[in-house]
Amino acid sequence: MFDIEYPIIQAALGGTEWDMVELTAEIADAGALGHVQHPVATSKRGAKEVINKISKGSWDDELIEELVERQHSIIDRVLDQTDGSFIVNVRVHERQVDAPDLIQALIHRASEDREFASQCKGILTSAGAPKYTKQIQEAGFLNLHTCALPIHAKKAVESGVDVVNVTGYEAGGHVSHQPVHTFPLVAGTTKMDLDTPITAGGGVFNGAQITGLLTMGVQAAYIGTRFLVSKESDYNQKAKEILADEKTGFEDTVIAPSLLSDARFYRTKGSIKLKKMKEKGATWSEIAKEEGKRFQILDDQGELQEAAIMAGQAIGGINDIKPVKKIINQLMKEGVNTYKKTANL
Ligand SMILES: Cc1cc2nc3c(=O)[nH]c(=O)nc-3n(C[C@H](O)[C@H](O)[C@H](O)COP(=O)(O)O)c2cc1C
């Protein structure tokens, strides 16, 4: 389906300053599936300005054009660096006004760029209902769709998606309002015999977990935080070091409100402030504005305790910042060893 060697998919890591070009290219090059992100900043405007505009609902054509341009400049650079396979993320939440334009631009590009059409295997839609499936499929792409509840996975399959991607509450970044964790989420989804491939993630940092997922009926593991904390990731270097620190534990994340829904962050004064704002009844747009400021602190290499740093519970199991090819080798080795131990029982 994806023309990959390993059952590993890079999760969407939508960014402000960072673009994850090196990371995506290395993952694709290693024989796993890379993932081009849906940007949150542009070459002309930083996170604070973009999120401020979004929080006021004041998207303008120029901003949308810049976001489309940024996504395609990421694709250009990924294509320059690898012949491997990747997918592209488009968040389709109702507040994500740029989604239709991003999808149109990808479809248009596939019609005239053969290299892109052959390496880009699909569009992963997330953070909303899968309403672009037909358009995406007619353009020759697969539509993968992210869900966080079994009931949503069933609905996505009924609306015709090609792959249903489930991510549990342990995950970094946006999570469901209903806290269903990866283990019951995966079992609850595979149990329905949906007759559509399932990929899954949320909390995956070692190969034993990948074997676990495959054994439960999943086709590939969907991994974000482990790759975020890698040599090629262009996330804030100091943030990567803190996330990889052996003193950082599984308990060091916090759920706080974010641009589209609740999200999981590394615990900082900044993310706790966002959480408290919600508890005190702040409006969505006040929270979004504050979040924009805190993303900007991360981008400007400011005081990390004041920043918003998205990361999943997997940080408790990550103690190094290695090259991606080494991470993938290790994941596969651990996965095979786990399988052999199981088979020997
Ligand atoms: C920094 C960061 C940015 C993210 N951005 C997006 C995004 O733009 N779109 C999306 O669908 N998911 C996004 N996610 C969620 C991931 O795609 C994925 O669900 C999650 O990383 C999987 O769990 P894990 O982090 O435990 O591996 C993001 C996660 C992180 C950590």
PDBQT file of the ligand as one rigid body, heavy atoms in Angstrom, charges set to zero:
ROOT
HETATM    1  C1  LIG A 401       4.841  18.596  18.433  1.00  0.00    +0.000 C 
HETATM    2  C2  LIG A 401       3.641  17.847  17.955  1.00  0.00    +0.000 A 
HETATM    3  C3  LIG A 401       2.888  18.359  16.894  1.00  0.00    +0.000 A 
HETATM    4  C4  LIG A 401       1.766  17.669  16.424  1.00  0.00    +0.000 A 
HETATM    5  N1  LIG A 401       1.066  18.175  15.362  1.00  0.00    +0.000 NA
HETATM    6  C5  LIG A 401       0.034  17.480  14.832  1.00  0.00    +0.000 A 
HETATM    7  C6  LIG A 401      -0.638  17.953  13.657  1.00  0.00    +0.000 A 
HETATM    8  O1  LIG A 401      -0.326  19.000  13.110  1.00  0.00    +0.000 OA
HETATM    9  N2  LIG A 401      -1.622  17.187  13.148  1.00  0.00    +0.000 N 
HETATM   10  C7  LIG A 401      -2.017  16.002  13.735  1.00  0.00    +0.000 A 
HETATM   11  O2  LIG A 401      -2.889  15.326  13.204  1.00  0.00    +0.000 OA
HETATM   12  N3  LIG A 401      -1.399  15.556  14.857  1.00  0.00    +0.000 NA
HETATM   13  C8  LIG A 401      -0.383  16.251  15.391  1.00  0.00    +0.000 A 
HETATM   14  N4  LIG A 401       0.276  15.759  16.495  1.00  0.00    +0.000 N 
HETATM   15  C9  LIG A 401      -0.125  14.455  17.052  1.00  0.00    +0.000 C 
HETATM   16  C10 LIG A 401       0.703  13.336  16.398  1.00  0.00    +0.000 C 
HETATM   17  O3  LIG A 401       0.446  13.292  15.036  1.00  0.00    +0.000 OA
HETATM   18  C11 LIG A 401       0.428  11.933  16.987  1.00  0.00    +0.000 C 
HETATM   19  O4  LIG A 401      -0.939  11.732  17.184  1.00  0.00    +0.000 OA
HETATM   20  C12 LIG A 401       1.152  11.681  18.289  1.00  0.00    +0.000 C 
HETATM   21  O5  LIG A 401       2.456  12.210  18.238  1.00  0.00    +0.000 OA
HETATM   22  C13 LIG A 401       1.231  10.172  18.538  1.00  0.00    +0.000 C 
HETATM   23  O6  LIG A 401       1.576   9.894  19.872  1.00  0.00    +0.000 OA
HETATM   24  P1  LIG A 401       3.096   9.883  20.425  1.00  0.00    +0.000 P 
HETATM   25  O7  LIG A 401       3.512  11.316  20.445  1.00  0.00    +0.000 OA
HETATM   26  O8  LIG A 401       2.948   9.308  21.771  1.00  0.00    +0.000 OA
HETATM   27  O9  LIG A 401       3.922   9.055  19.501  1.00  0.00    +0.000 OA
HETATM   28  C14 LIG A 401       1.387  16.435  17.019  1.00  0.00    +0.000 A 
HETATM   29  C15 LIG A 401       2.155  15.927  18.079  1.00  0.00    +0.000 A 
HETATM   30  C16 LIG A 401       3.267  16.602  18.542  1.00  0.00    +0.000 A 
HETATM   31  C17 LIG A 401       4.071  16.002  19.648  1.00  0.00    +0.000 C 
ENDROOT
TORSDOF 0
